[in-house]
Amino acid sequence: MAKRKQYTKEFKLEAVQLANEPDQSFLQVSKNLGVSDSALHRWARELGTQGSVAFPGHGNTGLTTEQAEIKRLQRELDIARQERDVLKKAVAFCAKER
């Protein structure tokens, strides 16, 4: 099975920049660079929505510090809810035995 091609952030940025030039089309640029037209459109969309944090690479989700803090707090809240549910069940179980 063939391995998927991986492109650097710089390559993606340059490809999108080329495709956005007035005398170039996405289809032309994708053929010239050897990437699929849909990938080039996706890169342009990601760059438009995410800006400077687009194309973070492997293992780096590109979260801002606030987003990372929110994610950490959500995990902490999930754990607290699970612990609460276990304690509720334990109390109900102990009440039955009496």
mmCIF file as gemmi writes it, N, C-alpha and C atoms, coordinates in Angstrom:
data_model
loop_
_atom_site.group_PDB
_atom_site.id
_atom_site.type_symbol
_atom_site.label_atom_id
_atom_site.label_alt_id
_atom_site.label_comp_id
_atom_site.label_asym_id
_atom_site.label_entity_id
_atom_site.label_seq_id
_atom_site.pdbx_PDB_ins_code
_atom_site.Cartn_x
_atom_site.Cartn_y
_atom_site.Cartn_z
_atom_site.occupancy
_atom_site.B_iso_or_equiv
_atom_site.pdbx_formal_charge
_atom_site.auth_seq_id
_atom_site.auth_asym_id
_atom_site.pdbx_PDB_model_num
ATOM 1 N N . MET Axp A 1 ? 0.838 -1.181 0 1 0 ? 1 A 1
ATOM 2 C CA . MET Axp A 1 ? 0 0 0 1 0 ? 1 A 1
ATOM 3 C C . MET Axp A 1 ? 0.887 1.249 0 1 0 ? 1 A 1
ATOM 4 N N . ALA Axp A 2 ? 0.553 2.191 -0.846 1 0 ? 2 A 1
ATOM 5 C CA . ALA Axp A 2 ? 1.359 3.408 -0.979 1 0 ? 2 A 1
ATOM 6 C C . ALA Axp A 2 ? 1.165 4.319 0.224 1 0 ? 2 A 1
ATOM 7 N N . LYS Axp A 3 ? 2.249 4.956 0.612 1 0 ? 3 A 1
ATOM 8 C CA . LYS Axp A 3 ? 2.204 5.881 1.732 1 0 ? 3 A 1
ATOM 9 C C . LYS Axp A 3 ? 1.681 7.232 1.239 1 0 ? 3 A 1
ATOM 10 N N . ARG Axp A 4 ? 0.849 7.883 2.062 1 0 ? 4 A 1
ATOM 11 C CA . ARG Axp A 4 ? 0.315 9.193 1.699 1 0 ? 4 A 1
ATOM 12 C C . ARG Axp A 4 ? 1.416 10.239 1.683 1 0 ? 4 A 1
ATOM 13 N N . LYS Axp A 5 ? 1.357 11.123 0.71 1 0 ? 5 A 1
ATOM 14 C CA . LYS Axp A 5 ? 2.343 12.201 0.641 1 0 ? 5 A 1
ATOM 15 C C . LYS Axp A 5 ? 2.07 13.203 1.75 1 0 ? 5 A 1
ATOM 16 N N . GLN Axp A 6 ? 3.144 13.714 2.328 1 0 ? 6 A 1
ATOM 17 C CA . GLN Axp A 6 ? 3.026 14.74 3.355 1 0 ? 6 A 1
ATOM 18 C C . GLN Axp A 6 ? 3.737 15.987 2.855 1 0 ? 6 A 1
ATOM 19 N N . TYR Axp A 7 ? 3.075 17.104 2.98 1 0 ? 7 A 1
ATOM 20 C CA . TYR Axp A 7 ? 3.622 18.36 2.495 1 0 ? 7 A 1
ATOM 21 C C . TYR Axp A 7 ? 3.915 19.28 3.677 1 0 ? 7 A 1
ATOM 22 N N . THR Axp A 8 ? 4.963 20.062 3.545 1 0 ? 8 A 1
ATOM 23 C CA . THR Axp A 8 ? 5.335 20.991 4.613 1 0 ? 8 A 1
ATOM 24 C C . THR Axp A 8 ? 4.38 22.181 4.628 1 0 ? 8 A 1
ATOM 25 N N . LYS Axp A 9 ? 4.403 22.873 5.75 1 0 ? 9 A 1
ATOM 26 C CA . LYS Axp A 9 ? 3.575 24.066 5.89 1 0 ? 9 A 1
ATOM 27 C C . LYS Axp A 9 ? 3.955 25.094 4.826 1 0 ? 9 A 1
ATOM 28 N N . GLU Axp A 10 ? 5.25 25.246 4.593 1 0 ? 10 A 1
ATOM 29 C CA . GLU Axp A 10 ? 5.729 26.221 3.617 1 0 ? 10 A 1
ATOM 30 C C . GLU Axp A 10 ? 5.227 25.89 2.209 1 0 ? 10 A 1
ATOM 31 N N . PHE Axp A 11 ? 5.237 24.593 1.866 1 0 ? 11 A 1
ATOM 32 C CA . PHE Axp A 11 ? 4.76 24.166 0.554 1 0 ? 11 A 1
ATOM 33 C C . PHE Axp A 11 ? 3.281 24.518 0.399 1 0 ? 11 A 1
ATOM 34 N N . LYS Axp A 12 ? 2.494 24.221 1.43 1 0 ? 12 A 1
ATOM 35 C CA . LYS Axp A 12 ? 1.056 24.494 1.373 1 0 ? 12 A 1
ATOM 36 C C . LYS Axp A 12 ? 0.788 25.987 1.249 1 0 ? 12 A 1
ATOM 37 N N . LEU Axp A 13 ? 1.516 26.789 2.029 1 0 ? 13 A 1
ATOM 38 C CA . LEU Axp A 13 ? 1.331 28.239 1.97 1 0 ? 13 A 1
ATOM 39 C C . LEU Axp A 13 ? 1.663 28.782 0.583 1 0 ? 13 A 1
ATOM 40 N N . GLU Axp A 14 ? 2.763 28.313 0.027 1 0 ? 14 A 1
ATOM 41 C CA . GLU Axp A 14 ? 3.169 28.779 -1.301 1 0 ? 14 A 1
ATOM 42 C C . GLU Axp A 14 ? 2.171 28.324 -2.37 1 0 ? 14 A 1
ATOM 43 N N . ALA Axp A 15 ? 1.67 27.097 -2.242 1 0 ? 15 A 1
ATOM 44 C CA . ALA Axp A 15 ? 0.696 26.588 -3.212 1 0 ? 15 A 1
ATOM 45 C C . ALA Axp A 15 ? -0.576 27.43 -3.188 1 0 ? 15 A 1
ATOM 46 N N . VAL Axp A 16 ? -1.054 27.753 -2.001 1 0 ? 16 A 1
ATOM 47 C CA . VAL Axp A 16 ? -2.268 28.569 -1.882 1 0 ? 16 A 1
ATOM 48 C C . VAL Axp A 16 ? -2.009 29.969 -2.428 1 0 ? 16 A 1
ATOM 49 N N . GLN Axp A 17 ? -0.834 30.5 -2.136 1 0 ? 17 A 1
ATOM 50 C CA . GLN Axp A 17 ? -0.471 31.822 -2.635 1 0 ? 17 A 1
ATOM 51 C C . GLN Axp A 17 ? -0.471 31.84 -4.17 1 0 ? 17 A 1
ATOM 52 N N . LEU Axp A 18 ? 0.096 30.803 -4.775 1 0 ? 18 A 1
ATOM 53 C CA . LEU Axp A 18 ? 0.111 30.704 -6.24 1 0 ? 18 A 1
ATOM 54 C C . LEU Axp A 18 ? -1.305 30.608 -6.803 1 0 ? 18 A 1
ATOM 55 N N . ALA Axp A 19 ? -2.138 29.804 -6.157 1 0 ? 19 A 1
ATOM 56 C CA . ALA Axp A 19 ? -3.504 29.592 -6.647 1 0 ? 19 A 1
ATOM 57 C C . ALA Axp A 19 ? -4.344 30.862 -6.533 1 0 ? 19 A 1
ATOM 58 N N . ASN Axp A 20 ? -3.996 31.732 -5.609 1 0 ? 20 A 1
ATOM 59 C CA . ASN Axp A 20 ? -4.759 32.968 -5.42 1 0 ? 20 A 1
ATOM 60 C C . ASN Axp A 20 ? -4.311 34.094 -6.349 1 0 ? 20 A 1
ATOM 61 N N . GLU Axp A 21 ? -3.262 33.868 -7.13 1 0 ? 21 A 1
ATOM 62 C CA . GLU Axp A 21 ? -2.821 34.889 -8.079 1 0 ? 21 A 1
ATOM 63 C C . GLU Axp A 21 ? -3.847 35.002 -9.201 1 0 ? 21 A 1
ATOM 64 N N . PRO Axp A 22 ? -4.053 36.221 -9.709 1 0 ? 22 A 1
ATOM 65 C CA . PRO Axp A 22 ? -5.12 36.435 -10.702 1 0 ? 22 A 1
ATOM 66 C C . PRO Axp A 22 ? -4.967 35.633 -11.996 1 0 ? 22 A 1
ATOM 67 N N . ASP Axp A 23 ? -3.742 35.38 -12.429 1 0 ? 23 A 1
ATOM 68 C CA . ASP Axp A 23 ? -3.559 34.677 -13.702 1 0 ? 23 A 1
ATOM 69 C C . ASP Axp A 23 ? -3.466 33.16 -13.544 1 0 ? 23 A 1
ATOM 70 N N . GLN Axp A 24 ? -3.69 32.644 -12.342 1 0 ? 24 A 1
ATOM 71 C CA . GLN Axp A 24 ? -3.602 31.2 -12.076 1 0 ? 24 A 1
ATOM 72 C C . GLN Axp A 24 ? -4.955 30.671 -11.599 1 0 ? 24 A 1
ATOM 73 N N . SER Axp A 25 ? -5.233 29.423 -11.918 1 0 ? 25 A 1
ATOM 74 C CA . SER Axp A 25 ? -6.429 28.771 -11.381 1 0 ? 25 A 1
ATOM 75 C C . SER Axp A 25 ? -5.985 27.659 -10.436 1 0 ? 25 A 1
ATOM 76 N N . PHE Axp A 26 ? -6.882 27.258 -9.563 1 0 ? 26 A 1
ATOM 77 C CA . PHE Axp A 26 ? -6.567 26.182 -8.621 1 0 ? 26 A 1
ATOM 78 C C . PHE Axp A 26 ? -6.217 24.902 -9.378 1 0 ? 26 A 1
ATOM 79 N N . LEU Axp A 27 ? -6.936 24.643 -10.456 1 0 ? 27 A 1
ATOM 80 C CA . LEU Axp A 27 ? -6.692 23.434 -11.24 1 0 ? 27 A 1
ATOM 81 C C . LEU Axp A 27 ? -5.305 23.46 -11.874 1 0 ? 27 A 1
ATOM 82 N N . GLN Axp A 28 ? -4.917 24.6 -12.44 1 0 ? 28 A 1
ATOM 83 C CA . GLN Axp A 28 ? -3.586 24.737 -13.047 1 0 ? 28 A 1
ATOM 84 C C . GLN Axp A 28 ? -2.493 24.51 -12.01 1 0 ? 28 A 1
ATOM 85 N N . VAL Axp A 29 ? -2.614 25.191 -10.881 1 0 ? 29 A 1
ATOM 86 C CA . VAL Axp A 29 ? -1.586 25.102 -9.839 1 0 ? 29 A 1
ATOM 87 C C . VAL Axp A 29 ? -1.498 23.681 -9.308 1 0 ? 29 A 1
ATOM 88 N N . SER Axp A 30 ? -2.65 23.043 -9.087 1 0 ? 30 A 1
ATOM 89 C CA . SER Axp A 30 ? -2.627 21.679 -8.55 1 0 ? 30 A 1
ATOM 90 C C . SER Axp A 30 ? -1.947 20.717 -9.524 1 0 ? 30 A 1
ATOM 91 N N . LYS Axp A 31 ? -2.209 20.87 -10.815 1 0 ? 31 A 1
ATOM 92 C CA . LYS Axp A 31 ? -1.555 20.007 -11.812 1 0 ? 31 A 1
ATOM 93 C C . LYS Axp A 31 ? -0.056 20.267 -11.863 1 0 ? 31 A 1
ATOM 94 N N . ASN Axp A 32 ? 0.331 21.537 -11.832 1 0 ? 32 A 1
ATOM 95 C CA . ASN Axp A 32 ? 1.753 21.891 -11.892 1 0 ? 32 A 1
ATOM 96 C C . ASN Axp A 32 ? 2.521 21.376 -10.678 1 0 ? 32 A 1
ATOM 97 N N . LEU Axp A 33 ? 1.883 21.393 -9.517 1 0 ? 33 A 1
ATOM 98 C CA . LEU Axp A 33 ? 2.562 20.973 -8.288 1 0 ? 33 A 1
ATOM 99 C C . LEU Axp A 33 ? 2.395 19.482 -7.995 1 0 ? 33 A 1
ATOM 100 N N . GLY Axp A 34 ? 1.498 18.832 -8.708 1 0 ? 34 A 1
ATOM 101 C CA . GLY Axp A 34 ? 1.287 17.403 -8.498 1 0 ? 34 A 1
ATOM 102 C C . GLY Axp A 34 ? 0.474 17.083 -7.258 1 0 ? 34 A 1
ATOM 103 N N . VAL Axp A 35 ? -0.439 17.985 -6.904 1 0 ? 35 A 1
ATOM 104 C CA . VAL Axp A 35 ? -1.34 17.732 -5.774 1 0 ? 35 A 1
ATOM 105 C C . VAL Axp A 35 ? -2.766 17.731 -6.3 1 0 ? 35 A 1
ATOM 106 N N . SER Axp A 36 ? -3.661 17.154 -5.538 1 0 ? 36 A 1
ATOM 107 C CA . SER Axp A 36 ? -5.046 17.111 -5.997 1 0 ? 36 A 1
ATOM 108 C C . SER Axp A 36 ? -5.69 18.49 -5.845 1 0 ? 36 A 1
ATOM 109 N N . ASP Axp A 37 ? -6.637 18.743 -6.71 1 0 ? 37 A 1
ATOM 110 C CA . ASP Axp A 37 ? -7.364 20.01 -6.69 1 0 ? 37 A 1
ATOM 111 C C . ASP Axp A 37 ? -8.105 20.175 -5.365 1 0 ? 37 A 1
ATOM 112 N N . SER Axp A 38 ? -8.682 19.078 -4.871 1 0 ? 38 A 1
ATOM 113 C CA . SER Axp A 38 ? -9.437 19.155 -3.613 1 0 ? 38 A 1
ATOM 114 C C . SER Axp A 38 ? -8.523 19.471 -2.43 1 0 ? 38 A 1
ATOM 115 N N . ALA Axp A 39 ? -7.3 18.929 -2.441 1 0 ? 39 A 1
ATOM 116 C CA . ALA Axp A 39 ? -6.353 19.226 -1.361 1 0 ? 39 A 1
ATOM 117 C C . ALA Axp A 39 ? -5.99 20.705 -1.366 1 0 ? 39 A 1
ATOM 118 N N . LEU Axp A 40 ? -5.77 21.249 -2.548 1 0 ? 40 A 1
ATOM 119 C CA . LEU Axp A 40 ? -5.414 22.664 -2.657 1 0 ? 40 A 1
ATOM 120 C C . LEU Axp A 40 ? -6.558 23.553 -2.17 1 0 ? 40 A 1
ATOM 121 N N . HIS Axp A 41 ? -7.791 23.203 -2.531 1 0 ? 41 A 1
ATOM 122 C CA . HIS Axp A 41 ? -8.948 23.962 -2.043 1 0 ? 41 A 1
ATOM 123 C C . HIS Axp A 41 ? -9.071 23.848 -0.524 1 0 ? 41 A 1
ATOM 124 N N . ARG Axp A 42 ? -8.822 22.664 0.021 1 0 ? 42 A 1
ATOM 125 C CA . ARG Axp A 42 ? -8.891 22.47 1.478 1 0 ? 42 A 1
ATOM 126 C C . ARG Axp A 42 ? -7.83 23.314 2.182 1 0 ? 42 A 1
ATOM 127 N N . TRP Axp A 43 ? -6.625 23.34 1.627 1 0 ? 43 A 1
ATOM 128 C CA . TRP Axp A 43 ? -5.55 24.149 2.217 1 0 ? 43 A 1
ATOM 129 C C . TRP Axp A 43 ? -5.936 25.627 2.22 1 0 ? 43 A 1
ATOM 130 N N . ALA Axp A 44 ? -6.527 26.093 1.127 1 0 ? 44 A 1
ATOM 131 C CA . ALA Axp A 44 ? -6.939 27.502 1.04 1 0 ? 44 A 1
ATOM 132 C C . ALA Axp A 44 ? -8.023 27.8 2.073 1 0 ? 44 A 1
ATOM 133 N N . ARG Axp A 45 ? -8.963 26.874 2.231 1 0 ? 45 A 1
ATOM 134 C CA . ARG Axp A 45 ? -10.044 27.056 3.204 1 0 ? 45 A 1
ATOM 135 C C . ARG Axp A 45 ? -9.485 27.081 4.627 1 0 ? 45 A 1
ATOM 136 N N . GLU Axp A 46 ? -8.563 26.148 4.931 1 0 ? 46 A 1
ATOM 137 C CA . GLU Axp A 46 ? -7.95 26.104 6.26 1 0 ? 46 A 1
ATOM 138 C C . GLU Axp A 46 ? -7.183 27.384 6.551 1 0 ? 46 A 1
ATOM 139 N N . LEU Axp A 47 ? -6.449 27.859 5.574 1 0 ? 47 A 1
ATOM 140 C CA . LEU Axp A 47 ? -5.681 29.087 5.757 1 0 ? 47 A 1
ATOM 141 C C . LEU Axp A 47 ? -6.616 30.269 5.984 1 0 ? 47 A 1
ATOM 142 N N . GLY Axp A 48 ? -7.731 30.285 5.273 1 0 ? 48 A 1
ATOM 143 C CA . GLY Axp A 48 ? -8.697 31.37 5.428 1 0 ? 48 A 1
ATOM 144 C C . GLY Axp A 48 ? -9.375 31.373 6.785 1 0 ? 48 A 1
ATOM 145 N N . THR Axp A 49 ? -9.676 30.194 7.309 1 0 ? 49 A 1
ATOM 146 C CA . THR Axp A 49 ? -10.385 30.129 8.588 1 0 ? 49 A 1
ATOM 147 C C . THR Axp A 49 ? -9.456 30.148 9.791 1 0 ? 49 A 1
ATOM 148 N N . GLN Axp A 50 ? -8.282 29.515 9.676 1 0 ? 50 A 1
ATOM 149 C CA . GLN Axp A 50 ? -7.398 29.384 10.828 1 0 ? 50 A 1
ATOM 150 C C . GLN Axp A 50 ? -6.246 30.373 10.83 1 0 ? 50 A 1
ATOM 151 N N . GLY Axp A 51 ? -5.973 30.975 9.712 1 0 ? 51 A 1
ATOM 152 C CA . GLY Axp A 51 ? -4.903 31.968 9.643 1 0 ? 51 A 1
ATOM 153 C C . GLY Axp A 51 ? -3.536 31.399 9.97 1 0 ? 51 A 1
ATOM 154 N N . SER Axp A 52 ? -2.838 32.032 10.891 1 0 ? 52 A 1
ATOM 155 C CA . SER Axp A 52 ? -1.442 31.669 11.178 1 0 ? 52 A 1
ATOM 156 C C . SER Axp A 52 ? -1.286 30.308 11.846 1 0 ? 52 A 1
ATOM 157 N N . VAL Axp A 53 ? -2.355 29.752 12.423 1 0 ? 53 A 1
ATOM 158 C CA . VAL Axp A 53 ? -2.235 28.435 13.064 1 0 ? 53 A 1
ATOM 159 C C . VAL Axp A 53 ? -2.623 27.298 12.126 1 0 ? 53 A 1
ATOM 160 N N . ALA Axp A 54 ? -2.869 27.612 10.861 1 0 ? 54 A 1
ATOM 161 C CA . ALA Axp A 54 ? -3.191 26.57 9.881 1 0 ? 54 A 1
ATOM 162 C C . ALA Axp A 54 ? -1.969 25.694 9.644 1 0 ? 54 A 1
ATOM 163 N N . PHE Axp A 55 ? -2.201 24.454 9.313 1 0 ? 55 A 1
ATOM 164 C CA . PHE Axp A 55 ? -1.162 23.473 8.999 1 0 ? 55 A 1
ATOM 165 C C . PHE Axp A 55 ? -0.185 23.273 10.161 1 0 ? 55 A 1
ATOM 166 N N . PRO Axp A 56 ? -0.659 22.827 11.318 1 0 ? 56 A 1
ATOM 167 C CA . PRO Axp A 56 ? 0.22 22.707 12.485 1 0 ? 56 A 1
ATOM 168 C C . PRO Axp A 56 ? 1.216 21.561 12.418 1 0 ? 56 A 1
ATOM 169 N N . GLY Axp A 57 ? 0.958 20.527 11.643 1 0 ? 57 A 1
ATOM 170 C CA . GLY Axp A 57 ? 1.865 19.382 11.596 1 0 ? 57 A 1
ATOM 171 C C . GLY Axp A 57 ? 1.405 18.293 12.542 1 0 ? 57 A 1
ATOM 172 N N . HIS Axp A 58 ? 2.192 17.233 12.646 1 0 ? 58 A 1
ATOM 173 C CA . HIS Axp A 58 ? 1.823 16.07 13.447 1 0 ? 58 A 1
ATOM 174 C C . HIS Axp A 58 ? 1.899 16.363 14.939 1 0 ? 58 A 1
ATOM 175 N N . GLY Axp A 59 ? 0.86 15.962 15.65 1 0 ? 59 A 1
ATOM 176 C CA . GLY Axp A 59 ? 0.866 16.063 17.1 1 0 ? 59 A 1
ATOM 177 C C . GLY Axp A 59 ? 0.639 17.457 17.633 1 0 ? 59 A 1
ATOM 178 N N . ASN Axp A 60 ? 0.653 18.439 16.803 1 0 ? 60 A 1
ATOM 179 C CA . ASN Axp A 60 ? 0.46 19.812 17.243 1 0 ? 60 A 1
ATOM 180 C C . ASN Axp A 60 ? -0.892 20.263 16.726 1 0 ? 60 A 1
ATOM 181 N N . THR Axp A 61 ? -1.839 20.442 17.609 1 0 ? 61 A 1
ATOM 182 C CA . THR Axp A 61 ? -3.182 20.788 17.183 1 0 ? 61 A 1
ATOM 183 C C . THR Axp A 61 ? -3.334 22.263 16.881 1 0 ? 61 A 1
ATOM 184 N N . GLY Axp A 62 ? -2.324 23.048 17.177 1 0 ? 62 A 1
ATOM 185 C CA . GLY Axp A 62 ? -2.395 24.467 16.877 1 0 ? 62 A 1
ATOM 186 C C . GLY Axp A 62 ? -3.348 25.227 17.771 1 0 ? 62 A 1
ATOM 187 N N . LEU Axp A 63 ? -3.575 24.734 18.982 1 0 ? 63 A 1
ATOM 188 C CA . LEU Axp A 63 ? -4.483 25.403 19.897 1 0 ? 63 A 1
ATOM 189 C C . LEU Axp A 63 ? -3.816 26.626 20.511 1 0 ? 63 A 1
ATOM 190 N N . THR Axp A 64 ? -4.614 27.655 20.706 1 0 ? 64 A 1
ATOM 191 C CA . THR Axp A 64 ? -4.107 28.807 21.438 1 0 ? 64 A 1
ATOM 192 C C . THR Axp A 64 ? -4.048 28.429 22.912 1 0 ? 64 A 1
ATOM 193 N N . THR Axp A 65 ? -3.423 29.251 23.721 1 0 ? 65 A 1
ATOM 194 C CA . THR Axp A 65 ? -3.324 28.928 25.15 1 0 ? 65 A 1
ATOM 195 C C . THR Axp A 65 ? -4.701 28.872 25.791 1 0 ? 65 A 1
ATOM 196 N N . GLU Axp A 66 ? -5.606 29.747 25.348 1 0 ? 66 A 1
ATOM 197 C CA . GLU Axp A 66 ? -6.965 29.735 25.9 1 0 ? 66 A 1
ATOM 198 C C . GLU Axp A 66 ? -7.697 28.446 25.52 1 0 ? 66 A 1
ATOM 199 N N . GLN Axp A 67 ? -7.54 28.028 24.268 1 0 ? 67 A 1
ATOM 200 C CA . GLN Axp A 67 ? -8.192 26.801 23.819 1 0 ? 67 A 1
ATOM 201 C C . GLN Axp A 67 ? -7.631 25.586 24.549 1 0 ? 67 A 1
ATOM 202 N N . ALA Axp A 68 ? -6.326 25.574 24.776 1 0 ? 68 A 1
ATOM 203 C CA . ALA Axp A 68 ? -5.705 24.465 25.501 1 0 ? 68 A 1
ATOM 204 C C . ALA Axp A 68 ? -6.215 24.423 26.935 1 0 ? 68 A 1
ATOM 205 N N . GLU Axp A 69 ? -6.371 25.584 27.553 1 0 ? 69 A 1
ATOM 206 C CA . GLU Axp A 69 ? -6.889 25.657 28.925 1 0 ? 69 A 1
ATOM 207 C C . GLU Axp A 69 ? -8.334 25.164 28.975 1 0 ? 69 A 1
ATOM 208 N N . ILE Axp A 70 ? -9.137 25.547 28.006 1 0 ? 70 A 1
ATOM 209 C CA . ILE Axp A 70 ? -10.53 25.087 27.944 1 0 ? 70 A 1
ATOM 210 C C . ILE Axp A 70 ? -10.573 23.573 27.8 1 0 ? 70 A 1
ATOM 211 N N . LYS Axp A 71 ? -9.732 23.031 26.939 1 0 ? 71 A 1
ATOM 212 C CA . LYS Axp A 71 ? -9.683 21.579 26.739 1 0 ? 71 A 1
ATOM 213 C C . LYS Axp A 71 ? -9.288 20.863 28.028 1 0 ? 71 A 1
ATOM 214 N N . ARG Axp A 72 ? -8.284 21.406 28.737 1 0 ? 72 A 1
ATOM 215 C CA . ARG Axp A 72 ? -7.835 20.81 29.998 1 0 ? 72 A 1
ATOM 216 C C . ARG Axp A 72 ? -8.959 20.848 31.033 1 0 ? 72 A 1
ATOM 217 N N . LEU Axp A 73 ? -9.653 21.971 31.124 1 0 ? 73 A 1
ATOM 218 C CA . LEU Axp A 73 ? -10.744 22.104 32.087 1 0 ? 73 A 1
ATOM 219 C C . LEU Axp A 73 ? -11.915 21.182 31.745 1 0 ? 73 A 1
ATOM 220 N N . GLN Axp A 74 ? -12.174 20.985 30.46 1 0 ? 74 A 1
ATOM 221 C CA . GLN Axp A 74 ? -13.241 20.066 30.058 1 0 ? 74 A 1
ATOM 222 C C . GLN Axp A 74 ? -12.902 18.634 30.461 1 0 ? 74 A 1
ATOM 223 N N . ARG Axp A 75 ? -11.635 18.237 30.288 1 0 ? 75 A 1
ATOM 224 C CA . ARG Axp A 75 ? -11.209 16.897 30.721 1 0 ? 75 A 1
ATOM 225 C C . ARG Axp A 75 ? -11.369 16.751 32.227 1 0 ? 75 A 1
ATOM 226 N N . GLU Axp A 76 ? -10.956 17.795 32.955 1 0 ? 76 A 1
ATOM 227 C CA . GLU Axp A 76 ? -11.066 17.782 34.414 1 0 ? 76 A 1
ATOM 228 C C . GLU Axp A 76 ? -12.531 17.668 34.842 1 0 ? 76 A 1
ATOM 229 N N . LEU Axp A 77 ? -13.412 18.385 34.169 1 0 ? 77 A 1
ATOM 230 C CA . LEU Axp A 77 ? -14.84 18.331 34.472 1 0 ? 77 A 1
ATOM 231 C C . LEU Axp A 77 ? -15.407 16.941 34.187 1 0 ? 77 A 1
ATOM 232 N N . ASP Axp A 78 ? -14.999 16.326 33.093 1 0 ? 78 A 1
ATOM 233 C CA . ASP Axp A 78 ? -15.45 14.969 32.768 1 0 ? 78 A 1
ATOM 234 C C . ASP Axp A 78 ? -15.05 13.987 33.862 1 0 ? 78 A 1
ATOM 235 N N . ILE Axp A 79 ? -13.821 14.108 34.351 1 0 ? 79 A 1
ATOM 236 C CA . ILE Axp A 79 ? -13.347 13.22 35.419 1 0 ? 79 A 1
ATOM 237 C C . ILE Axp A 79 ? -14.165 13.444 36.682 1 0 ? 79 A 1
ATOM 238 N N . ALA Axp A 80 ? -14.424 14.703 37.026 1 0 ? 80 A 1
ATOM 239 C CA . ALA Axp A 80 ? -15.209 15.015 38.225 1 0 ? 80 A 1
ATOM 240 C C . ALA Axp A 80 ? -16.624 14.448 38.107 1 0 ? 80 A 1
ATOM 241 N N . ARG Axp A 81 ? -17.21 14.531 36.929 1 0 ? 81 A 1
ATOM 242 C CA . ARG Axp A 81 ? -18.556 13.979 36.725 1 0 ? 81 A 1
ATOM 243 C C . ARG Axp A 81 ? -18.555 12.46 36.882 1 0 ? 81 A 1
ATOM 244 N N . GLN Axp A 82 ? -17.524 11.8 36.342 1 0 ? 82 A 1
ATOM 245 C CA . GLN Axp A 82 ? -17.433 10.345 36.48 1 0 ? 82 A 1
ATOM 246 C C . GLN Axp A 82 ? -17.29 9.953 37.951 1 0 ? 82 A 1
ATOM 247 N N . GLU Axp A 83 ? -16.456 10.685 38.683 1 0 ? 83 A 1
ATOM 248 C CA . GLU Axp A 83 ? -16.28 10.405 40.113 1 0 ? 83 A 1
ATOM 249 C C . GLU Axp A 83 ? -17.589 10.609 40.861 1 0 ? 83 A 1
ATOM 250 N N . ARG Axp A 84 ? -18.321 11.669 40.534 1 0 ? 84 A 1
ATOM 251 C CA . ARG Axp A 84 ? -19.613 11.936 41.16 1 0 ? 84 A 1
ATOM 252 C C . ARG Axp A 84 ? -20.586 10.788 40.907 1 0 ? 84 A 1
ATOM 253 N N . ASP Axp A 85 ? -20.626 10.305 39.671 1 0 ? 85 A 1
ATOM 254 C CA . ASP Axp A 85 ? -21.536 9.213 39.332 1 0 ? 85 A 1
ATOM 255 C C . ASP Axp A 85 ? -21.196 7.942 40.106 1 0 ? 85 A 1
ATOM 256 N N . VAL Axp A 86 ? -19.906 7.657 40.265 1 0 ? 86 A 1
ATOM 257 C CA . VAL Axp A 86 ? -19.482 6.481 41.032 1 0 ? 86 A 1
ATOM 258 C C . VAL Axp A 86 ? -19.92 6.627 42.485 1 0 ? 86 A 1
ATOM 259 N N . LEU Axp A 87 ? -19.736 7.811 43.047 1 0 ? 87 A 1
ATOM 260 C CA . LEU Axp A 87 ? -20.132 8.037 44.44 1 0 ? 87 A 1
ATOM 261 C C . LEU Axp A 87 ? -21.644 7.914 44.613 1 0 ? 87 A 1
ATOM 262 N N . LYS Axp A 88 ? -22.426 8.414 43.673 1 0 ? 88 A 1
ATOM 263 C CA . LYS Axp A 88 ? -23.886 8.284 43.74 1 0 ? 88 A 1
ATOM 264 C C . LYS Axp A 88 ? -24.292 6.814 43.759 1 0 ? 88 A 1
ATOM 265 N N . LYS Axp A 89 ? -23.651 6.024 42.903 1 0 ? 89 A 1
ATOM 266 C CA . LYS Axp A 89 ? -23.968 4.597 42.847 1 0 ? 89 A 1
ATOM 267 C C . LYS Axp A 89 ? -23.561 3.899 44.136 1 0 ? 89 A 1
ATOM 268 N N . ALA Axp A 90 ? -22.428 4.294 44.701 1 0 ? 90 A 1
ATOM 269 C CA . ALA Axp A 90 ? -21.966 3.687 45.95 1 0 ? 90 A 1
ATOM 270 C C . ALA Axp A 90 ? -22.924 4.009 47.087 1 0 ? 90 A 1
ATOM 271 N N . VAL Axp A 91 ? -23.405 5.234 47.16 1 0 ? 91 A 1
ATOM 272 C CA . VAL Axp A 91 ? -24.356 5.631 48.201 1 0 ? 91 A 1
ATOM 273 C C . VAL Axp A 91 ? -25.653 4.848 48.038 1 0 ? 91 A 1
ATOM 274 N N . ALA Axp A 92 ? -26.131 4.711 46.814 1 0 ? 92 A 1
ATOM 275 C CA . ALA Axp A 92 ? -27.365 3.964 46.565 1 0 ? 92 A 1
ATOM 276 C C . ALA Axp A 92 ? -27.185 2.498 46.94 1 0 ? 92 A 1
ATOM 277 N N . PHE Axp A 93 ? -26.033 1.933 46.639 1 0 ? 93 A 1
ATOM 278 C CA . PHE Axp A 93 ? -25.753 0.538 46.961 1 0 ? 93 A 1
ATOM 279 C C . PHE Axp A 93 ? -25.709 0.335 48.476 1 0 ? 93 A 1
ATOM 280 N N . CYS Axp A 94 ? -25.039 1.236 49.184 1 0 ? 94 A 1
ATOM 281 C CA . CYS Axp A 94 ? -24.941 1.137 50.644 1 0 ? 94 A 1
ATOM 282 C C . CYS Axp A 94 ? -26.308 1.316 51.297 1 0 ? 94 A 1
ATOM 283 N N . ALA Axp A 95 ? -27.147 2.169 50.74 1 0 ? 95 A 1
ATOM 284 C CA . ALA Axp A 95 ? -28.479 2.4 51.298 1 0 ? 95 A 1
ATOM 285 C C . ALA Axp A 95 ? -29.351 1.16 51.141 1 0 ? 95 A 1
ATOM 286 N N . LYS Axp A 96 ? -29.167 0.399 50.076 1 0 ? 96 A 1
ATOM 287 C CA . LYS Axp A 96 ? -29.936 -0.823 49.85 1 0 ? 96 A 1
ATOM 288 C C . LYS Axp A 96 ? -29.6 -1.884 50.885 1 0 ? 96 A 1
ATOM 289 N N . GLU Axp A 97 ? -28.329 -1.97 51.258 1 0 ? 97 A 1
ATOM 290 C CA . GLU Axp A 97 ? -27.88 -3.014 52.175 1 0 ? 97 A 1
ATOM 291 C C . GLU Axp A 97 ? -28.395 -2.804 53.591 1 0 ? 97 A 1
ATOM 292 N N . ARG Axp A 98 ? -28.793 -1.634 53.962 1 0 ? 98 A 1
ATOM 293 C CA . ARG Axp A 98 ? -29.253 -1.363 55.327 1 0 ? 98 A 1
ATOM 294 C C . ARG Axp A 98 ? -30.625 -1.802 55.533 1 0 ? 98 A 1
